[in-house]
Each structure stands twice: as structure tokens, then as C-alpha cells.
Amino acid sequence: MFEISSTARERIAADVDERDSVKLGASLAARADGFPDEAFQAKVTNIRRQGDASSRTFRVEADLPADTKLMIGMTVDVDVVINEKPDALLLPAGAIAHGPSQGGRPGAPFVFVVDGGRARRVDIRTGAVGTAKVEIVSGLKDGDSVVVDPTDRLRDGQAVRAAP
């Protein structure tokens, strides 16, 4: 008995937004529901020249290691690293609130900082936005205590208590 297998490498194909400046060699992490506690690392090996005009995306490909657990046809969620900032200030996405929408777009972003037992509204400017974390470009400093997942009823100056 013997098993015949291909020596061709498996790869991930993903569509990325045309606004993301993905470059060859960019790091990529893929997650599959079948392996919830693992992230599969790869590098972008091909960026197709022709984009999809209707979805405004480009197809990128990344080769997987030969010993990958991922199988052909599996659906994965992919995060492509387009920029790295080692000292970036990140907050959970749920900590960011927005002012009233303007023309169908979210209003200006802000957070509530815990200051002397009170919630203080602080306007911020955001940078890179991920599914779980958001980069804060200005308005906060490292070490500020921020209210995560504030309710719509939280107001500037309202008494709050920091959780341990």
C-alpha cells in the first residue's frame, strides 16, 4: 500500500480592500473555525494585477508551510500586516464611541477616560482599525484608564468605578 500526494504547496487566496497597501512578503495570519486556538502564519507571495471593480478588492495569495493542518477548501479569516508600529497605542474596538453621524458616516470618535472617579469624554483621532483593536493616534496617552464598552447613557462627568 502507498499513498500518492502532490508536492505542490497549499496556499491561501484572499480578497483585500484596494485601499490596503499590501506588499509582497507581507505577513499574514489565518484562522479557521476548525482550529479555533491556532493562527496559521504565511507570507504574501502573489498579488494579482487585475482587481475586482465591483467589490474594489484585489486577490492576494500566500504559501502555507508544507506541514499545515489547513485543508484544501477550508474557509479562513485572514489578517494581513500592512504596517507595523511597535509603540502603537491600541484600544479595544468597543471602547470607542462616535458622535452623531454626518452624511451617513460615523461622527467624530471619542472615549471616556476615568479621571478622579468620573467619566471624562476625550476626543481622539484613530489610525489603523482592526476587528478587535483600534490604533489611537492622538487624544490619549499610555496609562490612561478608559471605559470599555460604555453604555449610551454614560455622560461626561458621571461617577464611575474602575473594575480591578
N, C-alpha and C positions, 0 to 999 in steps of 0.2 A: 504494500500500500504506500502511496505517496500523495502529496498534495501539491497542486500546481497553483502558484500565485504570481502575481505581477510584481516586478521590481520597481515599477513606476511609483513615484511618491504621491501620497494623498495631499490634497490641498483644499484650502478654504477659499470660496469665492463669496465676496460680499459687495453690496452696493453702498457707496458712501456719498454723502452730500457733496455737490460740486464746490461748495464754499469751504470745505475742509481741505487744507493743503497737504494731502497725503503724499509722501515721498517714498521712492524705492528704498527698501531697507528699514522702513518704519516698523517698530514693534507693534505686535498685535496680540491681544488676549481674547480667547474664545471660551464661552461657557455653554454647556449643553445640559438640558434637563436630565438626561440620563446619567450625568456625572455632576451632581449639584455642588459638590465640595471641591471641584477642581477647575483650574483655569489652564487652558492649553496655550502655550506661548508659540509664536511664529513670527516671521518677518515678511513684509510685503515684498513679493518677487516680481509682480507684474501689475501695471496699471493700464487698462485698456484705453486707447486713444479716443474711441468713439463713446460719447456719453449718451444717456437717455434723456432726450429733450423734455419729455412729458413729466418725468419724475425728478429731473435735474440731478441725476446721480451718475457716478462712474463706477465701473466694476473694478475691484482690486482682487488680487489673488495672493495667497500666502502658502508656502510649502510647509507641511507638518512634518515633524520628526518621524522616522520610519517606525518607531515603536509606539505611535499614538494609539490611544484607546478609542478615538473617534472613528466612526464607521461611515462609509460612503452613504450619502443621503440623509444624514442626521442634520437637524436644524440647530444652529448655534447663534448665540448673541455675541457680537464682536465689538470690541473696543480697540480702536486704532490710536496709537500715540502720535499726535501731530505736533506736539510741542512739550517740552519738559521744563519746569521751573522748580528747582529743588526747594526753594524757600517760599513757595506759593502759600497764601493763606486760604484755606478751604473751609467751607461750612456745609453741613447737611442741607440738601435742597429744600427740605421742609422748613428751615429756619428763615427763609427769605419770603417776605410778603411784598405785595405790589400795591401802589396807589391805584386810583380809578383808571380803567382802561381808556386809551385815547386812540380813536380811529381803528378800533378792533385789535389794537396791540396792548399788551400789559402796561400798566402805569409804571412809574419810577420805582425801583426796588428799594426796600428798606428792611431793617431788622430791629428787634427790640433787644437792647442791652440791659443787663441787670446792674443797676447803679444805686448803691445805698438802700437796697431793698425795694426799689421802684423800677418799673419798666420805663426805659427811655428810648424813644424812637430815634434811630440813626439812619440817615440816608446813606446808601452805599452805591458803589459802582462795581459791576460784576465783569469778569473776564470770561474764561472758559466755563462752559456749562455742561456738566455730565448728568447722567441719570440719577446719581446719588449725591454728588458733591458739586459745589459751585465755587469758582475762584473769586475771591474778593480783592479787587484792585485798589479801592480806596474807601475810607469811611470807618474802618475798624483797624485795631492793632492786635497783634498776637497777645493772648492772655485775656482779652475781653470776654466776659460771660454773656452768652447770647441765649435768648429764649428759643428753644427748638419747637417747631410745630405750634406757633401761637394761635389761639382761637381768634375768630373775627371780633370777639368782644373785648379783647385786650386793648387798652388805651394807654397813651403816653402819660406817665406819672402814676399809673395804677400800682398798688402794692403787689409785690411778687416775692416768692421764696425760692431760693436756689435748691435744687434737689442734690443730694450727696452723690 
